[in-house]
Amino acid sequence: MTNDNNSSFSSFGLSDAVLDALSRKGFTAPSSIQTIALPRLLADEGHLIVKARTGTGKTAAFGIPLVERFVRGELTKGHAPRALILTPTRELCLQVSREIASFVPPGTGVPRITAVYGGASIRTQILDLKRGTELVVGTPGRVMDLMERKVLELSSVDWFILDEADEMLDMGFFEDVEKIMTQVKSERRVALFSATMPDPILKIIRKNIGEVEILEDEAPEDEKPAVDQYYLVLKREDRLEVLRRIIDGAEDFYGLIFCATKAGTDELARRLVESGFAAEAIHGDLTQEARERTLRRFRSKQTAILVATDVAARGLDIERLTHVINWDLPNDRETYVHRIGRTGRAGRRGRAISLTLPAERGRMTQLSRSMEKILGSKIQFMKVPTVKAVMKAVRARIVADVCSALPEPEEIETESQSVEPVAEIVAAEIPAKLPTEVAEENSSSPFLGKVCHQLIETLGAEKAVEALISASYGELLDPSRYGTVTEFAEEDFQKGGFGVSRFGGTEGGRKSAYRDKRQGFGSGRSPGREGRPPVHEGRPQRHEGARRDSPDALSDASARVYVGLGRQHGAGAKEVANLLMKAGGVPGRLVDAIEMKDFCAFASLPAEAARKACAFSRNAPNDPPIRLASPRN
């Protein structure tokens, strides 16, 4: 994000209360996009359409003016919302709502902010709306659902904001966006932010707003990081083992590892230290003094690994980082770009590696498409480093370390050595007989030469080196310290998340696979179930006496369905929604309350769509099974 150092937030005429809130967040100077947007949104200058890159501070660009207008009383407190912000994903929805909430001065009470999105209880969101709210941040599907339920009234909305419009277009939400826009009063002001301006977005702008100037952030684009981007798909419990292999397999690991929570950073740093790595955690609970001590040690490379939250890493500028590791995936593409941009600078290539859970595969696919647009390269699938490859890297590093300790080391090819034992490589650099006087002349201490001479006389050159290497690096050269990993292959994830097999194994080998696709999706069987399909663990169904496949089992309003597709198959809520949209013939906004489990999922559909989905499943044996959810026992 490029800051405009010639400007300050006070120059926009913001109230003292809002300026204090920005100061507490550490905001000093506005970014270039904020310099464009703030004066226009604070004044009555019509609509604002901006082409702005990810990572430019867009949320503050529209969030600060909204909060300021509420604080001034220009937008009044009331039961119905006065502003609506649409975002493409629930993660971004939550992030935007939290960020704007951080701009609200304490004690003002406005605006009240409600986030509405799929995958969470709609009942809770309905209650929040009925209590009254001034600002709604939501995803298009959930906003449409709440409108149709007559609990979200948009006729009082003065501000309609679209964030990451191109992402909404890519995800197929623009039909819903247009419908929502028609429900907002005609005198509303529109602000649209998009990294790109494809023709469909321009067409919608002209249709609903008319001819309007499209502003572009003309600040010089920050140098794109020279980063090789990778992701692995792993079980949650395998992440630490794979992280250890990545660190040990690197030539010289010096990196940042990002976690989602403060507790997570502390826990991961502790486990890395227990594994023998020089690691420390940094997060918002540290005092300023402790934070500075931690950063001093990291900058001086006393510690090579810094585990951080996104908030704690703001403003960090560490040179020569080799790696950025996403232990937890970021919530949005902007945060991802911020994270990986800390490596690959000043002509040096860096590596960004994301440890992705099977249920996050859909998010990673979307993120990869975004990075291809923004950075010009996709995020590549990466196999788990094998123990053999890691040990080869460890061996090469030890040889280099030992040779660099000699007074005048000769250059040797560390990477090409592949079969000779470590002791033979290093012993080749030392004469078979080392006279004491020569050793004393070439060593920094006369005692070092005497010890070397004594060891060689006692053990012989090769055995002496072997003993020294074992004493200094023995644990590092023990391959048994690495555990087994359940590895997923890229081809196991077909388009849409279907056709996934579940593997166990050590070095990427397959221990077992399901016999066919239908069983591979999990016919509801899991250990301890004795072959019975799983029973819905949520609320009771309405028609408990009806047979599951009977039409009488469906209510007139909606029905709960079981889908034989779960997290262990590499699927997430998006994959389940896509299947039910296809099977039930309904748009995504009507697939509600998706509940993901290890080997299956549950979701709510309109009654007629549920009937269609069950009928579709009976005629599609290669797709995951769909049937009405069983009532609770």
N, C-alpha and C positions, 0 to 999 in steps of 0.2 A: 504494500500500500504506500503510495507516494504522498507525503504530507506537503501542504502548502505552507512553508515556513514564513511567508510574508503576510499571513493572515492568522487570526485567532478567533475562537468561538465568540468572544465578547464583541467582536466587530459586527456580528449579525443581529445585535439587539436582543439577545436572549435574556430572560429574567435571571436574577441572582440565584434563585432556587435551582433552576436548571443548570446554570453554570457551576454551582457547587456540586451537583450530582455528577456532572462530567468530570470535574476535578477529582472527585473521589475515585472515579474509574481510571484515572491516569491519562485522560484525554488532554492533550496540550495544544495541538494544531490540527485543523481540519485537513482531511485528505482532499485530493483534487476533485473527486466526485462530490464530496460534501460541499466544497466551495461552489460547485455548479448548482446543486440541488437546494441547499438551505435557503438562500435568499429568495428563490422562486417559490418554494413551498411555504415560506413564512409570509410572503406577500400574496396578493390576489392576482396571480399572473396566469391563470388558466391551467391547462394540463401540462404534464411533464413526462416526456418520453426520452429515456436515456439509454444509450448503448454503453454499457460499462462492464469491464472485465471482472471476473471473480477475484475477490481479495482486495477490493478497492474501498470497502467500508460503506456498502450500500445500505445496510440495515440502519446505521446511524443517520444516513442521509435522509431517509424518510421518517425514521423513528423520533429523532429530536424535534423536528417541526410539529409532529402530531402531539407530543407531550407538551410542548410549549403552548400550543393553541388551547389545550385543556387547562393548563395552569393559568393562562390569561383569562379564561372564561369565554373565549371565542367559540369553543365547542363545549356545550353545557352537559352537565351530568343528567342522565335520564335512564329510563328503563330499557329503551331500544338502543342498539349500537349506533354510533355516529361515524365510525370508521371500520372498514373491512380490508384486511390484508390477506391475499391468497398466495400460498406457497405450494410447490409441487410435491413435497414429501412431509411426513409427520416429523421427521428429525429436524428439518429446517423450520417447520411450524413451531416446534418447541423452542428452538434456538432463538428465533425472531421474537417470540413472546417474552422470553427471559431477558433478552438484550434490551428490548424496549422498557420492560419493567425496571431495569437498572437505571434508566434515565429519569424515572418518576421521583420527584423530591419527596423525602419523608414527610408524612403528616398531611399531604395534600388530598389523598384519597382518590384522585383521578389521574389518568383514566383507569378504571377497572378493566383488566385484560383477561379475556377468555380464549384459550386455545382449543380448537375443535378439529379432530383428526380421527381417521380410522384406526382400528387395532386397539382402541381403548373404550371404556364403558360409555356408551352414548347416553345412558341414564344420568351419569354424573355431569356430563356436559349440558344436558337439558336442564338440570337443576341449576347449574351456574348461570345459564342464560335467563332462566325465570327469575333469578334473584336480581337481575339487572346488570348490564355491562356496557361500557362505552366503546370498547375496542375489541373486535373479534379477529383473531388470526387463525386461519384454517386452510385445510386442503379442499380442493373443489368437490370431491366426492362426498365428504362429510357435510360440507356446507349445503350441497344440494339436498341431501337426506334430511337435514334439519329444517330446510325451507319447506320441503314436502310434508313434514310432520307439523307444520305451522307453529314451530317454536322459535324460529329465527326470522325475524321481521327486518327487512332491509330498506324499507321505504324511507327511513330517517338517515340513511348513510350519506354523509357529506363527502367522505374521502374513500376512494376505491383504489387500492394499490395492488399491483401484480409484481411479485418478486420472482426472478429467474423465469421469465415468461417462456424462453426457449426450451427450458427443461419441461415445463408444463405441456408445451406443444409436442415434444418428443414422447412424452408419456401418454399422449392421447386425451388430455384433459380440456382441450380448448373448446369443445362443444359445450361442456359444462360451464366453462368460463363465460361464454357468450350468454348462456341462459341466466347465469347469476347477474351479469351486467344489466340485463333487461329489467331485473327486479329492483335495481338501485335507482333512486330518483334521478331525473334527467339533469338536474342542476349540480350533480356531484362533480367533484374534481377527480381526475384520474392521474395516477403516477405509475408508469410502467418501466421496469428495469430488466434488461436482457443483455446477455453477453454477445448474442448475435441477433440480427434482425432478418430472419428468413421471410419470404413472401407471404406465407399464411398469417404471420403476425402483423405485417404491414397492412394486409387486406382487412384484418379485424380492426386495426387502429382507424383506418379510413372509414370503415362502415359505422363504427360506433362513436368515433370522436370527430372525424373529418380530417381535412388536411392539417397537419400540425408539424412543427419543426422537430426533427429528431436530433437531440444533442448527443455529443460523443465526448467521452473523457479523453482529452487530447494530451494528458500528461504522458511523458515518455514512459513507454512500457518497461517495467523492470526486466532486467536480464533474465531470460528463462533459465531456470536451473538446469545444469547438465547432469540430469539424474536418470539412472536406469531404474525403472519402476517394476516391481515384482509383487506377486501375492501368492500365498500358499493357502490351501484349504485344509484345516486341521480341526480335530476335536479339541474342546476347551482344555482338557487335561494334558494334551500333548504339547501345548504351546511353549512351556518352559523348556522342555527337552529340545525342541526345534530351535528355540532362541539360543540355547547353549551351543548347539552345533553351528549356528550362523556366526556367533561371536568367535568361537574357536577356529572356524574355517576361514575367517577373514585374515588378510595379511597383517593388518594393523587396525583393529576395530577402535573407533573413537566416535561415539554416537549418542543420539538422543532417542529415548524410547518413550512413546506417548501412551498414557493410560487415561481412562475416562474419569476416574475419581481419585481423590486425595488418598483414601484408604488403599486403593489399588496401587498407587505409586509406592507407598511405604511397604506394602506386602511384597511387591515384585522386587524392589531394591533389596529387601531383606533376604529373599530367596536367592538372588544373584550373588550376594555376599557369601551366603552359606555354600554356594557352588564354587567359590574361589575367585569371583570377579570383583574388581574395584568399582563398585557402584554406589551411587547415592541418589536420594529422592529430593525433589523440589516441588513444593505446592504452596497454596495460599495460607496454610496454617503455620508456616515457618516465620519466625521473626525476621526483621530486615537484616539483623546481624548474622543470623544463622544462614539466611539466603546468600548473603555476600561471601561468607566463608565457604559455602558449598560451591559457589560459582568460581571462587579463586582456585579451589582445588581442581575443579574440572578444567578451567582454562590452562592451568599449569600441567595438566595431564597426570596429576596425582591420582585422580579417578578418571577412568576412561569411559564410563557409562553414566549418563544422567537420565533418571526416570522422572518424567514431568507430566503435569496436566497442561492443557492448552492455555489456561489462564496464567499459570505460573511461568510459562515459556514465552509470554508476550514480551517483545522487546529484546529478547536474547539475541545476541550477535556473536556467535562463536565461530572462529575461523578453523578451516581445515577439517571439518566434520566429514567422516567417511560414510556414515550410515544414519538414516532415520528409520526407526522401526515403529510401526503402528501395532502396538499390542492390542489396543481396542481401535476399531475403525472410527474415523471422525464422523460427525453427524451430517456433514455436507461437503461439497466440493471446495468451497472457499477455505474451510479449515484444513482440508487435505493439502491444498496448494501452499498454505502458510507453513504447514509442517515440513513438507518435503523441500521447500525452498531454502531450508537452513543448511542443506548440503549441496554439492555440485556448484560451488562458486569459484570465482577467480581462475577459471580455466581448468579446474580439477573436477573430474567426474565423481559423482556420489551415487549411493544406492539407497533406494527407499523400498522397504519390504513390509507388506501388510500381512498379519497373521489372521486370516479370515476363517470364521466358523462356517460350517455348512449352511446354516440358515441365513447367512449374510451374503450368499453367492449372488443373489439378485442385486443387492446394493453395490457389490463390487463391479458387476457388469455395467451398471449405470454409471458408476464413477469412472470406469475405464473409458466409456464413450465420451464422457465430459473431458477427460484429460487428453483424449485424441484431438478434441476441438481446441482446447486451451493451450496445451503444451506441444501438440503435434505428434504425440506417441501414446499408445495404449499401455495399460498396466499388464505386463506379461505374467503368464502362469509360471510358477517355479516349483520344481520338485524338491522334496525334503533332502538336504545334503546327507549323503551316506556317511557312515562312520569311517569307511575307507578313505573317502575324499577329505574328511575332516582331519584324520590322522596324518595324511600326506601333507596337508597345510601346516599342521602343528610341527611336524618333523622339519619342514623347510624353514620354519620360523626359528626353531631351536638352533639349527645349523648356522643360520645367519647371525643369531645372537652370540653364539659361542665364538664364531670367527671374528665378529666385530670387537670382541674383548682382547684379541691378540694385539700386540704393539703395532705391527704392520701387517694386517690381514691381506691375504691374497684373494683376488676375486674368484669365486667358484659359482657354478651354475646350480643354485639351490632348487629351482623349479624342475630341472631336467633329471635330477637324481631321483630314481624311482625304486630301485631294488636293493641297493646296498644298505646294510645296517647303519644306523646313525654312528655307532662307534667307529666303523671303518672309514666313514667320510671324514670325521674330525681327526682320527688318528693319522690319516694320510697327510695332514698338515703339520705333523710333529715328527721330528727325526726319531728313528728307532732308538738311538742312544742320545741322551741330552746331557752333555757335560755340565757340571755344576757351574763352571765359570761362564759358559755361554748363556745358561739360563739366567744367571745373576745379571749379566750384562744387558740382556733383552727384557728383563722384567722390571716392573716399577718397584718391586721390593725384593731384596736378596732372599728373604724367607720364602717367597713364592717359588723361586727357582729351586731352592732346596727341597721344598715339598714335592714339586713336580719330579725332580730327580729321584727322590726316595720312592714315590709311587710307581714310577716306571721301572726302577730296579726291583721293586717288590712284586708288582703285578704284570709287568710288561706294558708296552705302550697302549695296545688295544684294550686290555682289561682295565687299565688305569682310567682311560677316557670313558669307558662304559660305566665304571663305578661313579665317576664324577657326574656324568649325565643322569644316571639313576638317582643320585642323591639330590640333584638340583631340579630335575624335570620328570622324575619317575611317575608321578601321578598323572601328568599331562600325557604321557606316552602309554597310558593304560586304556585300551579301547573299551574295557568292561565298565568304565564309568558312565558310558552312554546307555540310555534305555531304549526300549522299542517304541515305535511310533505307528499309529494307524494312518496310512497315507491314502489320499484320494488322488486319482489321475485326472487330467484335464478332460479326457474323453468321457469320463463318468458323468459329466454335467452337460447334457444335451440342451438344446435351446428350450427355454421355458422351465428348466429345472427338472424335466422328466427323464425317465430312463436311467435313474441314478442307482448304482450298485453300492453296497456298503462293504467296506473291506477292513480287514485287520491285517497286521503284518509288522515286519521289523524294518527291512531295508526297501520298502516299497513293494514287497512281494504280497500277493493276495492270499490271505489265509482261506477265505471263503467268499462266495458270491451267491446271491439269490438265484434260484433255478430259472425263473422266468420273470418277465416284466411285471406281471400282476403281483406275484409274490414279492418282487423287488420293491414295489411301492409299499409293501407292508399291508397285508390283508387284515391289519388290526392286531396281529399276533405279536406279542412281546413276552419275554421271560416271566413266568408266573401266571400267565393268563390262561394256560391250558387250552390254547387254540380258540378261545372265545374272542369275538370282536370286542374292542374296548368299550366300556360304558362311559357316557358323557359325565365328566366330573363336575360340571357346572350346575346351573339351576335346573329344576324338574321341568319336564315337558308338559304341555297342556293336556294332551290326550293320552293319559298313561295306560288306559285299557286297550287302546287300538294296536293292531299289529303294525310293525314297523313299516312294511312296504304297502300298507293299505292307504288308499287316498283319504280315509277318515282320520288318519294320524296327523294330517296337516290342518292347521288353523286357517281361517280366512285371511289372516294378516301376514304372518311369516312363519317359517319353519326352520328348525335347526337340523343341519345335515352333517353327516360324518364323511370325511374324505380320507382315503388310505394313503396319505402323503404327509410325511413329517420332517422334522429337523434332521433326523439321521439319514434321510434320503437326499440331503442337500437342498431342501426346499424351504422357502420362507412364505410369508403371507402373500407376497405378490404372485408367486407361482400358484398358490391355492386359489387366489382370486381369478387369475387368468383361466384356470381350468373350469371354475364354476361359471365364469362369464360365457365360456364356450359351450359348456354343457347345458346351462340354464337359459341361454339366449338373453342375458340381461347385461346392462352396462355395469362397470365396476362399482359405481356408487351404491348399487343395490346389494352388493355382497358385503355384509356387515359382521362386526363382532367376530373376526377370525381369531381362533384360539389355537396356537401351534403347540403340538406335543412332539415327543421324540419320534413316534412311528405313525402318527395320524394328525388330523386337524379337524376342527369343528367350525362351522360358520352359519350365519343366518341368511336366508333367502326369502323373497316373496313366495307365498305358498305355491303358486302356479309354476314359478321357476324351479322350485325344489322338485316338483313332480317331473318336470322336463329333465332335470339333471339326473334323477334316479333312472328314468327311462333311457336316457343317453348312455349311462354307465352300463346298463344291462346289455347294450348293443355294441359296446366298445371294450372288449376284454383286454386290450393292450394298454388301456389308460387306468389310472388309479381308481379303485372302486368308490362310488358315491352312493350313500343311502341315508335314510332318515336316522337321526341319532336316537339311540336307545334311551328310554327314560331311566332315571336313577333307580338303583335297586333299593 
